[in-house]
Amino acid sequence: MEIIRHSCAHLIGHAVKQLYPTARMVIGPVIEDGFYYDIAYERSFTPEDLAAIEARMQALIAREYDVVKRMTPRDEAMRLFRERGEEFKLRLIDELPEEPALGLYFHEEYLDMCRGPHVPNTRFLKHFRLTKLSGAYWRGDAKNEQLQRIYGTAWADSKDLKAYLKRLEEAEKRDHRRLGRQLDLFHFQEDAPGAVFWHPRGWAVFRELIAYMRRRQEDAGYVEVNTPDVMDRSLWELSGHWHNYREHMFTTETEDGRSLALKPMNCPGSVLLYRHGLKSYRDLPIRMGEFGKVHRYEPPVRCTACCGCATSPRTMRISTARRSR
């Protein structure tokens, strides 16, 4: 399946370049149950664009053309991509170890770079579907160029494809964002990005879930604790969060020059609890659980699949359980 899905990602590139010649192709890997391709383009793709790209892919498959791999000298590969204005492919080549030749795949007039393997002919790619659009960043860094990501799935036969699409349809019916609106449980708005405004019905459901989890944890021998939401920078430096996760934390400075941060994770506070006071081996195992609210700054990625909204989960209520042996 990986070969089929990776080949379908290349086929996205062929279709996109025919329909939108100024688009610049980035990367198109295989993921669980499918594939995607990141693309740089001057405007956001729409659902109508997605349908057009899928139709062009089907037309290319119907032509049953051969997919040809050629090991190409590095300088020649760079020249070919430079002539096509594929700056991201040139960046990828720069990041590769020095190799005398690179694998290039020729889809008629379209050219892509990959180690492979791929299908020898497009007739093997008939059972696919493009599923959604989303935003992305070059190398996953919000400081870099924003890209557009086209997702798809591909299978060996129509039966497996239909079964997978049916699973997606059923999952969509149970999407928490849709149910939240339909059942008047909660909503999101930009006044508190990524945080939940719980409605009375939703809060009642939430409290029932917490009560159930409390019972399960108590049955397992856990005691419930709670740690502060705001803690000193020194703790986050000790835990490693400050150096490795600083850009995703909400921080503040007090008038007396003290640096504080909203906790992005519960763990360091739990460690401080454990360190407080003397412990004996007779106390072990120690089981503690916390229903803590954590806050993370995760820059929004604009969703182009539906309304163009900016999605960014930044505040989460997380239950953590710690066991010390």
N, C-alpha and C positions, 0 to 999 in steps of 0.2 A: 504493500500500500504506500510505503514511503516514496517509492520511485514514481508512482502515478501522481501522488499529491505534489511532489516537488516539480514534476513536469508540468502540472497544471498551473503552478505558480509562474513558471516561465511563460506559459500560454497567456496569462494575464498581461505580462509585459508586451507580448506580441500584439495583443488586441488593443491595449492602451496606446501604444506608440502609433498604431494605425489610426485610431480615433482622435488622439490628442498628441500630435507630433512633438509639441514643446514640453511634454511631461518628461521628467527625469526619473529613471528607475533607480531604486536603492537596493533593498535586499528582499528576498522572497523565500523564507524558510518553511519547513514542515513543522506543524504543531500537532497536538493531540486531536485526532479526528479530522484534520484538515491542513490548511496552509494559509499564508497571507503574503501580500506584497506591499512594501512601503514605497510610496511615490511622492515626489515633489511636483506640485502643480500650482499655477497662479491663482486658481480658485478652488473652492470646495466642491468635491464631487457630490452629486445628488442621487437619490434613488433611481431617477431616470437614467443617469449616467451608468449606474451599476447594471441596470437592465440592458443598456446598450453594449456594455463591455461583455456581459455574458452572451448576448446574441452574437457578437463578433467572434467570441471564442468558439461557439458552436459552429459558426461558418468555417472557421479555420480547421476545426476537427473534421468537418465534412470533406475538406480538400485532401485529407489523408496524406499530408506531406511528410517527408522524412526529416527527422531531427538529427543533425550531423554534429559530432564533436570533433574539434581539431585542437591538438596541443599547439599552442601559438607562442612564439618567443615573447618575452615580457615587453620589450620595446614595441613590438608590433601590436600587441594587445592594447597597450596604452595609446598608441596612435589611432587605432580603430575607435576606441571609446572617446578619445579627444575629438575626432572628426564628428562624432555623433552628439557631442555636447553632454556626455554622461559624466558629470563631475563627481558624482558619488561613487561610481565604479572606479574612477581614478583614485579616489581616496582609499577605497578598499584595497586596491593593488598596492598602494604605498604602505598599507599596514601589514601586508603579507610578507612572510620571510622571503629573502632573496632566492627565487627559483628561476631556473633557465627558461621554463615554459609554463604557461597557464592554460587551463582547460576552458575553451570557448565553445558555446553551443549556438549553432546557426539554425534559426527557425525561419527559413526562407530569407527575407531581407532583415529580420530582427536578429540581434546578437545579444547574448547574455553570457555571464561568466559563472562557472560552477565546477566543482570537483566531479559531480555526477554520482552515480549513473542516472540516466534518464531514459524514457521510452524511446524506441527507435522511430516511431511514427505516431502521429496525432490520433490515429484511429483507436488507440488504447485509452483515450481520455474522454470517452463519451459520457460517463456517469459522474457528473460533477454539478455543483451549484454554488454560485456566489451568495454569501449569506448576510454580510453586513459591511458597513463602513465605520471607521473610527479615526481618531487622531493619534499621532505618535510623534516622537522626537528622534532626530538623528542620534544614534548611539544611546537612546533612552534618557538623554539629558535635556531638561527643560531649558537650559541655556542655549541649546543648539537650535537649528532650523526645525520648524514644525512640519511634519509630513502627514500624508493621508495613508491609511491602511485599509486595504481591501482583503476581507476574509472570504474563504471558500472551503468547501469540503469535496472530496472525491472518493469514489469507491470502485470496486472491481465490477460490480453489476448493478442493475437498476433496483433490484430487490433491497440490497443493503443501503443504497442511497435513500430510497423511500422510507425505510425503517428509521434511518437517522433523522431525516427531516421531520418525521412524525414525533420523534423524541424531542426535537427542538420546539415543535409546535406545542406539545404538552408542557414543556418547561416554561414557555412564554406565557401560557395561561396562569402559571403560578409565580410569575415574576413579582417580587415583593413591592416594586415601585408601582406596578399596575394595581395590585391588590390594595396597596395603601390608599390609592385614590378611590378605587371602586367601593371599598368598605369603610371609607372615612376613618382610617386608622392614624395616618400621619401625613406630613408633607415636608418638603424641603424648599428653602428660598434663600436668595443671595444675602439676606441680612445676617445669616449664620451659615456660611458655605460648608456643605457636607454634614451639618448637624441636623438632628431630627426635631421637628415640632410635633410632639405627640398629642393627638386628639384624645378625648375621653375614652373612646372605645379602644383605641390602640394602646393607651397607657394601662387599661385594665388587662389587656392580653399580655402586655409586657410584664406586669406585676405577677400574673399567673405563671409565666415562664420562669421568672426569678424564684418564685416560691417553690416550683418544682425542682429547680436546680439546687436550691438550698436543702431541700429534703434529701436529694440524692447525695449531696456532699456530706451532710450530717450522717447519713446511713453508712458512708464510707469512712467515717471517723475524722472528718475535717472540721476545723473551727473557722468561723468567719472573722476576717480582719478588715481593716480599712487604712489606707495610707494617704498622705497629703497629695493634692493635685499639683502643687507648686513646690519645687525643691531646689536647693542651691546648686550652682554650677559645679562645685567641687565633687558632688555625687556623680554627676553625669560625666565628668572627666574621669573619675575612678572607674565607672562602668564601661567607658569607651564610647558612650553615645555622643559625647560632645565632639570628639574628633572624627567619628565615622558617620554621624547622623545629624550633625549640627544644622545643616541647611533645611532639614525637615522638622525642626523643633520650633515652638513658639517661645521666645525668650523675652526678658525684660530687664531693665536696670533700675534699681531703687535710687533714691536721692543720695544715699550714703555710698553709692558705687557698688552695691552688691548685685551679682548676676544671678538671676533665677530663671527657671524654665518650667513650663507645663509638661507633665510627664507624658512621653510618647509611648511608654511601656510600663507595666506594673512591677517588673522584676526587681529593679534596684530598691524600691521601697520595701518589698518583701524581704530582701537581704538585710536591710537595716533593722527590720522587726526581729529577724532571727538573731542578729548580733546583739540586740539589747538584752542585758542580763546574762547570767551564767547558765550554761546548759550542761547537763550530764547525759551520759550514755543511757541512763535510766529513763530519760525523757523521750528517747527516740522510739519509734519514728514520730516526728512532728509533722502534722498535716494542717496546712493553712490554705484557705481559699479567700479570694477577694473579688468583689464585683466592682471593678474600678473603671473609671472613665479616662480614656487616654486621648491625647490631642496631637495630631501630626499635620504638618503642612505638606500637602502633596499637590503640587501645581496642577491646575485643571487642564484637562485635555478636551478640546471641543468635539462634541459628538456630531457627525454629519449624517448619521443614519436616519434621523427623524427630524427633530425640531431645531438642531443646531445649538442645543443647550451646552453649558460648560459643566462637566461633571467632576467632582473632586471630593472623595471621602476623606474628611479631615478630623472628625471627632467620632470616636467609637467607644461603646461600653463593652468592656471585655472581662470575662470571668477567667481568673487564673487560679490554678491550684498548685501548691508547692508541697513537696514531701521531702523531708530531711531524714535520712536513715541513721 
